[in-house]
Amino acid sequence: MKIIDIQEIDNLISLLREMNYLVVGPTIQNGAIIYSQITTSKDLPIGYTDDQSPGRYRLIKDKKESYFNYVVGPQSWKKFLYPAIQKLYTAYFKNNKLEIEREENPTTKYAFIGVRSCEINAIEIQDRIFFGGEYQNSRYKGLRKNCFIVAVNCSKANSNCFCTSMNTGPEVKSGFDLVLTEVINNSHHFFLIDSGSEKGEEVLSKLNTREPDKESLELGNKVIEETKKQITKQLETEDLKDILLRSLESPVYDEVSKRCLACGNCTMVCPTCFCMTVEDYTDFFKTKAERIQKWDSCFTLEYSYIHGGSVRVTTGSRYRQWLTHKLASWHEQFGTSGCVGCGRCITWCPVGIDITEEATKVRRIAEFQTTSMEEI
Amino acid sequence: MAKAKKPKLAVWKFASCDGCQLSLLDCEDQLLQVTEIVEIANFPEASREIQPGPYDISLVEGSITTPHDAERIHKIRRQSKILITIGACATSGGIQALRNFKDVREFINLVYANPKFISTLQNSTPISHHVYVDYELRGCPINKYQLLEVLNAFINNRKPNIPNNSVCIECKRKGITCVMVAEGKVCIGPVTHAGCNALCPSYNRGCFGCYGPKEAANTSSLAKQFMEMGLDNYGIVRVFRGFNAFSDAFRKESEAYEK
């Protein structure tokens, strides 16, 4: 563990740029924290924080000139590692022969600055999805293997955070190259920094660091402890998988379908949701076709369309599909929960539907704590 | 070898502003390609040369507002193998369907010096209320790339890539921050059919619902949320009474708040 002064962030950004990384970090765009290319520390949301509750997000002025004192915004790092729209290949029909030209894999080297613990967990979940098994997504894998992660320990939580329930935060424990803890205390403003990989160590050795004294280390620990205390939302995960899978006919889903817009926002903002569709486009002359991959959502009717119609016609059945996949069948498929407790689906649902509340309702009915929906 | 005959295309106008059919002329770069694969046989906006029917594809713009038009659409249907409606007027009655919520005779008396010359129907109705429609392309106006996609798909015998999902999905794919959640703006994108590539939210405005209701639009939940955001009954009526006021989902929602 070392200490760097706040000005050293600029050094870190330039070092990474010299190493041919495309440096991406938090910026302010359209009233939210958006991950975007940065070239200096001035691009960071210095002095800003956010206020979040179900269906509501506001960017607000922070009391201090903090660099990273905000909670996760609408976007996640998946927009870089797993872009929303990608061309996969082009097919040509020439001289009565079909030729297929595969799109080259992207080779961008990303350096992500400001990655939170829940987000690292989300990236690792997507790693398992895209290259954890027999079928490898080489586009994702290439980008992922190239990327450099500068994590940040959260100095703040909002009312939608529940990483402590999902065991994914707020303290960054692994999966990073460098990790920062921002300490702002009276006259002090510095970062504690540590490396988690050889690449990280190499970068760290080039920064102007100093050794931390006992007090600084304590201040760093305090940041994480204080954040933990701010997390009030909880999701009881014990036996949740079994409860959800044996409550497929729970009345909760009928009730939620009255509120759910089936707009798909929750799946779009989720850092682990990975569903996609492919669309084939032809030219007018039947000589060329392109296959485009796009993020898709299990909340659309078309998503479950097979010959003859959609499998999940009601909104309730689609909400159930999403919730039970995320919190239950994901375990069987990928060995962990699909939820990291970042709270994005709660904040960015236009009508503020809360996954933890809905799952808790299913549990309460399943455990006979209540039999009527009105009581919940 | 004789060249295969090109499919014949006709473009028809009913009560509308012409904006949708002009989207075809607006295709500029692709327009010549279109003429290579279809024969523009009847398109008065583009050419005086009008060939007789039948036509392989008819694009129909506008809503039915007069007894004469209610007859004419049947003649067009009989001459068309495939009939595609383009735009909000043809698909849901358009902005002129606002009159459906009032007594049209009152408007006529107010607007025209000699009301006796006006022959009009009480309601402005979509084409599908009169004849069978093969495909409906949404929008006010339509998106020209979607128009090309639909023409392309019908000519090449494939399904058009025109999703029926919400504007939100386009918005999020584009990386736009939700104006409703982040700024408290009224936006009917969550219940609106995609197709505009989230045009208004991209300019930091709420969606106006130009593409009409999406599949299974839960307008009542969204209206309740607008109430919580501070809209009153009249405000909610206004939100759903736009270019697609007479579409089933939007009409029912606005009527529920009018009482």
HADDOCK unambig.tbl for C-alpha pairs under 7 A between the chains (distance, minus, plus):
assign (segid A and resid 30 and name CA) (segid B and resid 177 and name CA) 6.61 0.50 0.50
assign (segid A and resid 31 and name CA) (segid B and resid 182 and name CA) 6.65 0.50 0.50
assign (segid A and resid 32 and name CA) (segid B and resid 182 and name CA) 6.99 0.50 0.50
assign (segid A and resid 55 and name CA) (segid B and resid 181 and name CA) 5.63 0.50 0.50
assign (segid A and resid 56 and name CA) (segid B and resid 181 and name CA) 4.70 0.50 0.50
assign (segid A and resid 56 and name CA) (segid B and resid 182 and name CA) 6.22 0.50 0.50
assign (segid A and resid 57 and name CA) (segid B and resid 181 and name CA) 5.60 0.50 0.50
assign (segid A and resid 57 and name CA) (segid B and resid 182 and name CA) 4.61 0.50 0.50
assign (segid A and resid 58 and name CA) (segid B and resid 182 and name CA) 5.42 0.50 0.50
assign (segid A and resid 58 and name CA) (segid B and resid 183 and name CA) 6.88 0.50 0.50
assign (segid A and resid 74 and name CA) (segid B and resid 177 and name CA) 6.79 0.50 0.50
assign (segid A and resid 84 and name CA) (segid B and resid 173 and name CA) 5.24 0.50 0.50
assign (segid A and resid 258 and name CA) (segid B and resid 221 and name CA) 6.68 0.50 0.50
assign (segid A and resid 259 and name CA) (segid B and resid 221 and name CA) 5.08 0.50 0.50
assign (segid A and resid 261 and name CA) (segid B and resid 190 and name CA) 6.49 0.50 0.50
assign (segid A and resid 261 and name CA) (segid B and resid 191 and name CA) 6.89 0.50 0.50
assign (segid A and resid 261 and name CA) (segid B and resid 217 and name CA) 6.90 0.50 0.50
assign (segid A and resid 261 and name CA) (segid B and resid 218 and name CA) 5.25 0.50 0.50
assign (segid A and resid 261 and name CA) (segid B and resid 221 and name CA) 6.99 0.50 0.50
assign (segid A and resid 263 and name CA) (segid B and resid 166 and name CA) 5.35 0.50 0.50
assign (segid A and resid 263 and name CA) (segid B and resid 168 and name CA) 6.19 0.50 0.50
assign (segid A and resid 263 and name CA) (segid B and resid 190 and name CA) 5.08 0.50 0.50
assign (segid A and resid 263 and name CA) (segid B and resid 191 and name CA) 6.94 0.50 0.50
assign (segid A and resid 264 and name CA) (segid B and resid 168 and name CA) 6.96 0.50 0.50
assign (segid A and resid 264 and name CA) (segid B and resid 169 and name CA) 6.25 0.50 0.50
assign (segid A and resid 265 and name CA) (segid B and resid 168 and name CA) 6.29 0.50 0.50
assign (segid A and resid 265 and name CA) (segid B and resid 169 and name CA) 6.69 0.50 0.50
assign (segid A and resid 268 and name CA) (segid B and resid 172 and name CA) 6.26 0.50 0.50
assign (segid A and resid 279 and name CA) (segid B and resid 161 and name CA) 6.60 0.50 0.50
assign (segid A and resid 284 and name CA) (segid B and resid 152 and name CA) 5.78 0.50 0.50
assign (segid A and resid 295 and name CA) (segid B and resid 173 and name CA) 6.99 0.50 0.50
assign (segid A and resid 300 and name CA) (segid B and resid 165 and name CA) 5.92 0.50 0.50
assign (segid A and resid 348 and name CA) (segid B and resid 181 and name CA) 6.18 0.50 0.50
assign (segid A and resid 350 and name CA) (segid B and resid 180 and name CA) 6.83 0.50 0.50
assign (segid A and resid 350 and name CA) (segid B and resid 181 and name CA) 6.09 0.50 0.50
assign (segid A and resid 351 and name CA) (segid B and resid 222 and name CA) 6.95 0.50 0.50
assign (segid A and resid 351 and name CA) (segid B and resid 225 and name CA) 6.06 0.50 0.50
